[in-house]
Amino acid sequence: MPTYKLKYFQSKGRAEVCRLLFALAGQEYEDIRYSQDEWKTEKSKTPFGQLPVLEINGEPYGQSSGIIAFLAREFGIHGKTSLEQLKVDQVMGIIQDIYTHMLKHFYEKDPAKQAEILKENNKDHYPKYLGFFESILKKNGSGFFVGNRITLADIAVFDTLDGKIDASLVESFPLIKENCKKVRANEKIAQWLDKRPKTAY
């Protein structure tokens, strides 16, 4: 069996989907979290000077999207067929669109501009993408995004909506709310959520 080490900062960020996948699969791994001071030393040791990094049997790999897709495939959570995998990947693409707007707000330094970006995100962008999710769930009809079980799509949407977007925006989307409840209610996911370090983001 391979040995895994997941390296990231002391936050959920771009590593939390990986941690949720490890939890769902019941796969042991070493959850290594760097402080900002430690990162100054470790940065030069990473493949691309950024985190997360996944070590598999001592070999480091970078790029969060690649790491997430690899873990999902390894654990059988990326869809049973090529078509299901395409359906998962289109959800992941929507999430990337959400992050484009989210990060624009996060990295803006001017408070007034930051407030304006957030207002625009909450009024226009986020509701649009939540509407896409709701439509996918309605079309699939099982309560999950793909097939009739939890896949990477459900995990990634759950993480995206877990404290990163104003929860009141989800109130108008009952199928998304129910899907997130299904993910949270999974025994292995629930155990991880209960024991994971408490961080702001």
SVG drawing of the C-alpha trace seen along z (x, -y; Angstrom):
<svg xmlns="http://www.w3.org/2000/svg" viewBox="-36 -52 51 54">
<polyline fill="none" stroke="black" stroke-width="0.4" points="0.0,0.0 1.3,-3.5 2.1,-5.9 0.7,-9.5 1.8,-12.8 -0.3,-15.9 1.5,-19.2 -0.3,-22.5 -0.8,-25.5 -2.6,-25.6 -5.9,-26.1 -8.5,-24.3 -7.9,-26.2 -7.0,-24.2 -6.1,-21.1 -9.4,-20.4 -11.0,-18.5 -8.0,-16.2 -8.5,-15.7 -12.2,-15.0 -11.4,-12.4 -8.9,-10.7 -11.6,-10.7 -14.3,-9.3 -11.9,-6.6 -10.8,-5.7 -7.2,-6.1 -4.4,-6.9 -2.1,-9.8 0.1,-12.3 -1.5,-15.7 1.4,-18.1 0.6,-21.8 3.1,-24.6 3.1,-27.9 4.1,-30.9 7.6,-30.9 8.0,-27.2 6.9,-27.7 9.7,-30.2 12.1,-27.2 10.0,-24.6 9.0,-26.5 12.3,-25.8 11.8,-22.0 8.5,-21.8 8.1,-21.0 6.7,-24.4 7.2,-26.6 3.6,-26.3 1.2,-24.2 -0.5,-21.7 2.0,-19.0 1.1,-15.3 4.0,-12.9 3.4,-9.3 5.9,-6.9 8.3,-9.9 7.8,-11.4 6.3,-14.9 3.6,-16.1 2.1,-19.6 -1.0,-21.3 -4.2,-20.9 -6.4,-20.1 -4.1,-17.2 -3.8,-15.9 -7.5,-16.0 -8.3,-14.2 -5.6,-11.5 -7.0,-10.8 -10.6,-10.7 -9.6,-8.1 -7.5,-6.1 -10.3,-5.9 -13.0,-5.2 -14.8,-8.5 -14.3,-10.1 -17.2,-8.3 -17.7,-4.7 -17.5,-5.4 -15.8,-7.9 -19.2,-9.7 -19.6,-9.9 -16.1,-11.3 -17.0,-14.0 -20.0,-14.9 -17.8,-15.2 -15.3,-17.3 -17.9,-19.7 -18.9,-20.4 -15.2,-20.9 -15.1,-23.4 -17.9,-25.4 -16.1,-25.4 -13.0,-26.8 -15.2,-29.6 -16.5,-30.3 -12.9,-30.5 -11.9,-33.0 -14.4,-35.5 -13.7,-34.4 -9.9,-35.0 -10.5,-38.3 -12.2,-39.4 -9.6,-37.7 -6.6,-39.4 -8.0,-42.9 -6.3,-45.1 -8.5,-48.2 -11.4,-47.8 -13.8,-49.8 -13.0,-47.8 -13.1,-44.6 -16.6,-45.4 -17.8,-46.1 -16.4,-42.8 -18.1,-40.9 -21.4,-42.7 -21.1,-41.8 -20.2,-38.2 -23.2,-37.7 -25.6,-39.5 -24.6,-38.1 -21.9,-35.5 -22.5,-33.1 -26.3,-32.8 -25.6,-32.0 -23.3,-29.2 -25.5,-27.9 -28.3,-27.8 -26.1,-25.6 -25.6,-23.2 -29.3,-23.1 -30.1,-22.3 -27.5,-19.4 -29.0,-18.0 -32.5,-18.2 -31.6,-16.5 -29.7,-13.7 -32.6,-13.2 -30.7,-11.0 -29.8,-13.8 -26.2,-13.5 -24.4,-15.3 -23.4,-12.1 -24.9,-8.7 -26.5,-7.6 -23.6,-8.0 -21.1,-10.5 -18.4,-11.5 -15.7,-14.1 -18.4,-16.5 -20.4,-16.3 -17.3,-16.6 -15.9,-19.6 -19.2,-21.5 -19.6,-20.8 -16.2,-22.2 -16.8,-25.3 -20.0,-26.2 -18.5,-25.3 -17.9,-28.8 -16.5,-30.3 -19.8,-31.7 -22.5,-33.4 -24.8,-30.6 -27.9,-32.7 -27.3,-32.5 -27.8,-28.7 -31.3,-29.1 -32.9,-29.6 -31.5,-26.3 -33.1,-23.3 -31.4,-20.6 -28.0,-22.0 -28.9,-22.3 -30.0,-18.6 -26.9,-17.5 -24.7,-19.2 -26.6,-17.5 -26.0,-14.1 -22.3,-14.7 -22.1,-16.0 -24.1,-13.0 -21.7,-10.5 -20.2,-8.7 -16.5,-9.0 -17.0,-12.6 -18.7,-13.5 -15.9,-12.0 -13.3,-14.1 -15.4,-17.3 -15.6,-16.7 -11.9,-16.2 -10.3,-18.4 -8.4,-21.5 -10.6,-24.6 -9.5,-27.2 -11.0,-30.4 -10.7,-29.4"/>
</svg>
